[in-house]
Amino acid sequence: MGVVADWVGAACLVAGALLALAAGVGVLRFPDTLSRMHAATKPQVLGVLLLLLGIALRLRTPSDIGMILLVGVFQLATAPVAAQMIGRAAYRAGRLDRSLLDADELAERGPSGGQLG
């Protein structure tokens, strides 16, 4: 059973590393802020979770698995907040192509983000 877990863990490590590489390439190569924001959060989070799963399958001790679980929870909690802050800052700085937006909920708000009027 340990050999199977090691092989599955190795596959998760390779898949996670490839997703993290794809996220890095996307951040460097995508043309606009929204695309880069997407590349920085979606494949990167899945890549980190796969890496953590691979490490957990390799180590298999309760204390290590607990720490790995905490890292995964914090990654899932912070990545969406970071992406939202990046998007909001880019919107406020005028670094977005507004034609790419399906809906612009912030259009009625003033520069500080508060309601106009």
Secondary structure, 3 states (H helix, E strand, C coil): CHHHHHHHHHHHHHHHHHHHHHHHHHHHHCCCHHHHHHHHHHHHHHHHHHHHHHHHHHHCCHHHHHHHHHHHHHHHHHHHHHHHHHHHHHHHHCCCCHHHCCCCCCCCECCCCCECC
